[in-house]
Amino acid sequence: MAKQMTLGVIVGNRGFFPSHLATSGRLEMIAVLEAAGIKPIVLSPEETAHGAVETYEDAKKCAALFKKHADEIDGIIITLPNFGEERGLADALRLADLRVPVLIQATPDSAGKMSIAFRRDSFCGKMSICNNLKQYGIPYSLTQLHTEAPESEEFKADLAWFTAVCRVVKGLKNLRIGAIGARPTAFNTVRYSEKLLEKSGITVETLDLSEVMGRIERMKDHDDAAQAKLAAIKKYIPIGETPEAALMKMAKLGAVIDHWMAASALTISAVQCWTSIEEYLGIVPCTVMSMMSESLIPSACEVDVLGTLSMYALTLASETPSALLDWNNNYGDNPDKAVCFHCSNLPKHFFKQGVKMDFQQIIAGTVGKDNTFGTLDGTVKAGPMSFARFSTNDFTGQIAGYVGEGAFTDDPLNTFGGAGVVEIPKMQELLRYICENGFEHHVAANFSATAAPVYEAASKYLGWKMHWHR
């Protein structure tokens, strides 16, 4: 996940403004990006005057450079050290046609340097390039302040936000999701439209549980894949009283899923976690799924394909593990607090110390305790929380979603599975929005403050109908 990011840079310049500002502005932006560990792709002063884009010929050179690096470029920054030539900038984006996020940065004037030799007018030029990009139908993002110096703290924060936007957009582009097993009959909640996902470039590959069971049956205990996964499970979490036979079944299940996902070029997954696996294999898949989510390749229970998609968006933005939780219980009489719970396959990143493997208490009474080993049992730690949920709406032909932020608290909670108390400002308004719009009871959560980049990526660049709870 921690691969180096690459951003294309287009330097604006308008000839009758001080061109030396384009020269210095280009070098400033390159230095800021490299200091942040980002690789810049930008024209050199040998290719165009000052390494900037002003004419249509400059735009063609810039587009050719970007196309050469198309597989690398995660996003594009337009930097305006002076007013900038809006036509050349817009043409460069159109000709390159990379369809990646675009951030527009304008460098502020200094009140003491307003003579013709130093006057920038990028404050005004930013409006002109935005106007042109609207005419061209090219989406773009803005810095928090209208003008920000590249070396400022404000731009540093905006750069972190923008790179998160870029990761979400690139990560969801041509994404392939594995759906393992059929939706549990009782869960109409997690129905979704594969066609609407496909329209957004997201493919779902299915695998029947009978194939999973058959491949597990053929796998020997001494097979390298089974032994490697067994060792990984024992290293991952204290196994408690889990029988060795159950651990081997988990290892084989994990090995089968790993092989299928690699062979099918899949990134994330959703699994039918009950009750066929418990009845016919004799374990729950929670630990195997937790390990995938911990490795930043989310796996959602109850074949919640849109749930794992929501998890992945948060993971891409934050570069940390996400979990799928139920909006499950009120917490006393505090209207801004609730209990979020699953039974559980949460990544261990979510837990306080003391998390361990256990049996699944909810369905043990139905299928027997001995058939339900493999859950993670513990309390969710305190910390900042971002949440997200995507859903497909067949009636409107749209993918929709909501995002927001709150916190996991240290409030006491005496229960089983994986559970934590969340506090979200105006939570009753959020719950009303969820119910009024028919969203699922599942929500993706992440220890971060990343609602803003997920919202920007989904609404502006993916074209999904989004609500930001604030």
C-alpha positions in Angstrom: 0.0 0.0 0.0 2.9 2.4 0.8 4.0 2.7 -2.8 5.4 6.0 -3.9 2.8 8.4 -5.3 3.4 10.2 -8.6 1.7 13.5 -9.5 1.8 15.3 -12.9 2.5 19.0 -12.5 1.4 21.7 -14.9 3.0 25.0 -14.4 0.9 28.0 -15.5 2.4 31.1 -17.1 1.0 34.1 -19.0 3.7 36.0 -20.8 2.9 39.5 -19.9 3.1 38.6 -16.2 6.6 38.1 -14.7 7.8 34.9 -16.2 10.6 34.5 -13.6 7.7 33.6 -11.2 6.9 30.6 -13.3 10.6 29.5 -13.1 10.7 29.9 -9.3 7.2 28.5 -8.8 8.0 25.3 -10.7 11.1 24.7 -8.6 9.1 25.4 -5.4 6.4 22.9 -6.3 9.0 20.2 -7.2 10.8 20.7 -3.9 7.6 20.5 -1.9 6.4 17.3 -3.6 9.8 15.6 -3.3 10.0 16.5 0.4 6.6 14.7 0.8 8.0 11.6 -0.9 6.0 12.3 -4.1 7.5 11.9 -7.6 6.7 14.8 -9.9 6.3 14.5 -13.6 6.8 18.0 -15.1 8.1 19.6 -18.2 11.7 20.9 -18.1 12.8 24.4 -19.1 14.5 22.8 -22.1 11.1 21.5 -23.4 9.1 24.7 -22.9 9.8 28.2 -21.7 10.3 28.0 -18.0 9.0 24.4 -18.0 5.5 25.9 -18.1 2.4 25.5 -20.3 1.3 28.6 -22.1 0.7 27.8 -25.8 -1.1 24.9 -27.6 2.3 23.5 -28.6 3.2 23.5 -24.9 0.0 21.7 -24.1 0.8 19.0 -26.6 4.2 18.5 -25.2 2.8 18.3 -21.7 0.1 15.8 -22.8 2.7 13.6 -24.5 4.8 13.6 -21.3 1.8 12.6 -19.2 0.8 9.9 -21.6 4.3 8.4 -21.4 3.8 8.1 -17.6 0.1 7.4 -17.7 0.4 4.2 -15.7 2.3 6.0 -12.9 0.4 9.2 -12.6 -2.1 9.2 -9.7 -3.2 12.8 -10.0 -2.3 16.2 -11.5 -1.5 19.5 -9.8 -2.0 22.8 -11.8 0.2 25.3 -10.1 -0.3 29.0 -10.8 2.8 31.1 -9.8 1.2 33.9 -11.9 -2.1 34.4 -13.7 -1.5 31.4 -16.0 -2.8 30.8 -19.5 -6.1 29.0 -19.0 -6.4 27.7 -22.5 -3.1 26.0 -22.5 -3.7 24.4 -19.1 -7.1 23.1 -20.0 -5.8 21.8 -23.4 -3.0 19.9 -21.7 -5.5 18.1 -19.5 -7.9 17.4 -22.4 -5.1 16.1 -24.7 -3.5 13.9 -21.9 -7.0 12.5 -21.1 -5.7 10.7 -18.0 -9.0 11.1 -16.1 -7.3 11.4 -12.7 -8.0 13.9 -9.9 -6.8 17.5 -10.6 -5.8 20.0 -7.9 -5.6 23.7 -8.6 -3.1 25.7 -6.5 -2.6 29.4 -6.8 0.4 31.2 -5.1 -0.6 34.4 -3.2 0.7 37.9 -3.9 2.7 39.7 -1.3 1.2 43.1 -0.3 4.7 44.6 -0.4 5.4 43.2 -3.9 2.7 44.5 -6.2 4.8 46.2 -8.8 4.9 44.9 -12.4 8.1 43.0 -11.6 6.5 40.8 -8.9 2.7 40.9 -9.3 1.2 37.5 -9.7 -2.5 37.9 -10.1 -2.9 34.1 -9.6 -5.9 35.0 -7.3 -7.7 36.0 -10.5 -6.2 33.4 -12.8 -7.4 30.6 -10.6 -11.0 31.6 -11.4 -10.2 31.6 -15.1 -8.8 28.1 -15.2 -11.7 26.8 -13.2 -14.1 28.5 -15.6 -12.3 26.8 -18.6 -12.3 23.4 -16.9 -16.0 23.7 -16.4 -16.4 24.4 -20.1 -14.2 21.4 -21.0 -16.2 19.1 -18.6 -13.1 18.2 -16.6 -13.6 17.8 -12.8 -11.1 19.4 -10.5 -10.4 20.0 -6.8 -9.6 23.1 -4.9 -7.3 24.0 -2.0 -8.9 25.1 1.3 -7.7 28.7 0.8 -8.1 30.4 -2.5 -4.4 31.1 -2.6 -1.7 29.1 -0.8 2.1 29.1 -1.1 3.5 25.7 -2.1 5.7 25.7 1.0 2.9 26.7 3.4 1.4 24.5 6.1 -2.0 25.0 4.5 -0.8 23.5 1.2 1.0 20.6 3.1 -2.4 19.7 4.6 -4.1 20.0 1.2 -1.5 17.9 -0.5 -2.1 15.1 2.1 -5.8 15.4 1.4 -5.4 15.4 -2.3 -3.1 12.3 -2.4 -5.8 10.5 -0.4 -8.3 11.5 -3.0 -6.0 10.1 -5.7 -5.5 6.8 -3.9 -9.3 6.3 -3.6 -10.0 7.1 -7.2 -7.1 5.0 -8.6 -7.8 2.1 -6.2 -11.5 1.9 -7.1 -10.8 2.2 -10.9 -11.1 -1.2 -12.5 -11.4 -2.8 -9.0 -12.3 -6.5 -8.9 -14.2 -7.9 -5.9 -14.6 -11.5 -4.9 -18.0 -12.6 -3.7 -17.7 -16.0 -1.9 -20.9 -17.8 -1.4 -24.5 -16.7 -1.8 -26.1 -13.9 0.2 -27.6 -15.3 3.5 -31.3 -15.7 2.8 -32.3 -13.6 5.8 -30.2 -10.6 4.6 -32.1 -8.8 1.9 -30.2 -5.9 3.3 -27.1 -6.7 1.4 -28.6 -7.0 -2.0 -26.9 -4.9 -4.7 -26.6 -4.3 -8.4 -23.6 -5.8 -10.1 -24.6 -3.8 -13.3 -24.3 -0.4 -11.5 -21.0 -1.4 -10.1 -19.8 -2.5 -13.6 -20.9 0.8 -15.0 -18.5 2.4 -12.5 -15.7 0.0 -13.7 -16.0 -2.3 -10.7 -16.3 -6.1 -11.4 -17.6 -8.8 -9.1 -16.4 -12.3 -9.5 -18.3 -15.1 -7.7 -17.3 -18.4 -6.1 -19.8 -20.9 -4.9 -19.2 -22.3 -1.4 -19.4 -25.8 -2.8 -16.2 -25.1 -4.8 -14.6 -23.8 -1.6 -15.6 -26.9 0.4 -14.4 -29.2 -2.4 -11.0 -27.5 -2.7 -10.6 -27.7 1.1 -11.5 -31.4 1.0 -8.8 -32.1 -1.5 -6.1 -30.1 0.4 -3.9 -32.2 2.6 -2.9 -31.1 6.1 0.8 -31.2 5.1 0.3 -29.0 2.0 2.7 -26.1 2.0 -0.2 -23.5 1.6 -2.1 -25.0 4.5 0.9 -25.1 6.8 2.0 -21.6 5.9 -1.5 -20.2 6.7 -1.7 -22.2 9.9 1.6 -20.7 11.1 0.3 -17.2 10.1 -2.9 -17.7 12.1 -1.1 -18.8 15.2 1.3 -15.8 14.9 -1.6 -13.4 14.3 -3.7 -13.8 17.4 -3.8 -15.8 20.7 -5.8 -18.9 19.8 -7.3 -19.4 23.3 -9.1 -22.8 23.6 -9.6 -23.2 19.8 -9.0 -26.9 18.9 -6.1 -27.8 16.6 -8.6 -29.4 14.1 -10.5 -26.1 13.8 -7.3 -24.2 13.2 -6.4 -26.5 10.4 -9.8 -25.9 8.8 -9.3 -22.2 9.0 -5.8 -22.5 7.5 -7.2 -24.5 4.5 -10.0 -22.0 4.1 -7.6 -19.1 4.1 -5.3 -20.9 1.6 -8.1 -21.6 -0.8 -9.4 -18.0 -0.7 -5.8 -16.7 -1.2 -5.2 -18.9 -4.2 -8.6 -18.0 -5.8 -8.2 -14.3 -5.3 -4.6 -14.3 -6.7 -5.6 -16.5 -9.7 -8.7 -14.3 -10.4 -6.8 -11.0 -9.9 -9.1 -9.9 -7.1 -8.3 -7.2 -4.6 -11.0 -7.4 -1.9 -13.7 -9.9 -0.9 -17.1 -10.5 0.8 -17.9 -13.9 2.3 -21.0 -15.8 3.2 -19.9 -16.2 6.8 -23.0 -18.1 8.1 -24.3 -20.7 8.4 -23.1 -23.1 5.7 -19.5 -22.8 6.7 -20.3 -23.6 10.3 -22.6 -26.5 9.4 -20.5 -28.2 6.8 -16.9 -27.1 7.6 -17.2 -26.6 11.3 -15.6 -23.2 11.8 -16.4 -19.5 11.3 -14.2 -17.6 8.7 -13.8 -14.6 10.9 -10.0 -14.9 11.7 -9.2 -15.5 8.0 -11.2 -12.4 7.1 -9.7 -10.4 9.9 -6.2 -11.2 8.6 -7.1 -10.0 5.1 -8.5 -6.7 6.4 -5.4 -6.2 8.6 -3.3 -6.6 5.5 -5.3 -3.7 3.8 -7.3 -6.0 1.6 -10.7 -5.8 3.2 -13.1 -8.8 3.6 -16.7 -8.2 4.6 -19.1 -10.7 6.1 -22.6 -11.7 4.9 -21.5 -11.2 1.3 -21.8 -7.5 1.7 -20.1 -6.4 -1.5 -20.8 -2.8 -1.0 -19.6 -3.1 2.6 -16.2 -4.3 1.5 -16.1 -1.5 -1.2 -16.8 1.0 1.6 -14.1 -0.5 3.8 -11.6 -0.3 0.9 -12.3 3.4 0.2 -11.5 4.3 3.8 -8.4 2.0 3.6 -7.2 3.7 0.5 -7.6 7.1 2.0 -5.9 6.4 5.3 -3.6 3.5 4.4 -4.7 1.7 7.5 -7.1 -1.3 8.1 -10.9 -0.8 8.0 -13.7 -2.9 9.6 -17.3 -3.5 8.8 -19.6 -2.9 11.8 -23.3 -2.9 12.6 -24.9 0.3 13.8 -26.1 -2.0 16.6 -27.3 -0.5 19.9 -28.1 2.8 21.7 -25.7 3.6 24.5 -27.7 4.6 27.5 -29.6 7.8 26.9 -26.9 9.8 25.1 -28.3 10.6 21.7 -24.9 11.1 20.2 -23.5 7.7 21.3 -24.1 4.2 20.0 -22.6 0.7 20.1 -21.0 -0.5 17.0 -20.6 -4.3 16.9 -19.7 -7.4 14.9 -19.3 -10.9 16.1 -16.4 -10.5 14.8 -14.0 -10.4 12.0 -12.5 -7.0 12.9 -8.8 -6.5 12.0 -6.8 -6.7 15.2 -5.7 -3.1 14.5 -9.1 -2.1 16.0 -8.7 -3.8 19.4 -7.4 -2.9 22.8 -4.8 -5.3 24.2 -6.3 -8.7 25.2 -8.1 -9.6 22.0 -8.2 -13.4 21.5 -9.8 -16.1 19.3 -13.1 -17.5 20.6 -16.3 -19.1 19.5 -19.3 -17.3 17.9 -21.8 -16.9 20.6 -24.7 -15.8 18.5 -25.1 -18.9 16.3 -23.5 -21.4 18.6 -26.9 -22.2 20.0 -28.0 -23.1 16.4 -25.0 -25.0 15.0 -23.2 -26.0 18.2 -20.2 -24.3 19.9 -17.7 -26.7 18.5 -18.6 -25.5 15.0 -18.1 -21.8 15.7 -14.5 -21.3 16.7 -12.6 -18.5 14.9 -14.1 -15.2 16.0 -12.0 -12.3 17.4 -13.3 -11.3 20.8 -12.2 -8.0 22.4 -13.1 -4.3 22.9 -12.5 -1.7 20.3 -9.9 0.9 21.3 -10.5 4.6 21.6 -9.6 7.0 18.8 -10.7 9.1 15.9 -13.2 7.4 13.6 -14.3 7.9 10.0 -17.3 6.0 8.6 -18.6 5.3 5.1 -21.3 3.4 3.4 -22.0 2.9 -0.3 -25.2 1.4 -1.7 -26.7 0.8 -5.2 -30.1 2.2 -5.9 -31.8 0.3 -8.7 -34.7 2.7 -8.8 -32.6 5.7 -9.6 -29.8 3.9 -11.3 -27.2 5.4 -9.0 -24.5 4.4 -6.5 -25.1 6.5 -3.4 -23.3 6.8 -0.1 -22.6 8.7 3.0 -19.5 9.6 5.0 -18.7 11.3 8.3 -16.4 11.4 11.3 -16.7 10.8 15.1 -14.7 8.9 17.6 -14.5 5.5 19.4 -14.7 6.2 23.1 -13.4 4.6 26.3 -16.9 4.1 27.6 -17.3 0.7 29.4 -19.0 -2.1 27.5 -19.6 -5.6 28.7 -20.5 -7.8 25.8 -18.9 -10.4 23.4 -17.5 -10.3 19.9 -15.9 -7.0 18.7 -17.7 -4.0 20.0 -17.0 -0.3 20.8 -18.9 2.8 21.7 -18.9 5.6 19.1 -19.7 9.2 19.6 -20.8 11.2 16.6 -22.1 14.8 16.7 -25.7 15.1 15.6 -26.0 11.4 15.5 -29.8 11.4 15.5 -29.7 13.3 12.3 -27.4 10.7 10.8 -29.6 7.8 11.9 -32.6 9.6 10.4 -30.8 10.1 7.1 -29.8 6.4 7.0 -33.4 5.3 7.7 -35.0 7.8 5.4 -32.8 6.8 2.5 -32.9 3.1 3.1 -29.2 2.5 3.8 -28.0 -0.8 5.2 -27.3 -1.4 8.9 -23.7 -2.2 8.0 -21.1 0.6 8.1 -17.4 0.7 7.3 -15.1 2.3 9.9 -11.5 3.4 10.1 -9.2 4.9 12.7 -8.6 8.2 10.8 -10.1 11.5 9.8 -10.6 10.7 6.1 -14.3 11.5 5.4 -13.2 14.5 3.2 -11.1 12.7 0.7 -13.5 9.8 0.4 -16.4 12.3 -0.2 -14.4 14.2 -2.8 -13.3 11.1 -4.7 -16.7 9.4 -4.7 -18.8 12.5 -5.5 -16.6 14.5 -7.9 -14.5 11.8 -9.7 -16.7 8.7 -9.5 -20.0 10.6 -9.9 -21.7 8.9 -7.0 -24.5 10.6 -5.0 -22.9 11.4 -1.6 -23.9 12.8 1.7 -21.4 14.2 4.2 -22.6 14.2 7.7 -21.2 17.2 9.5 
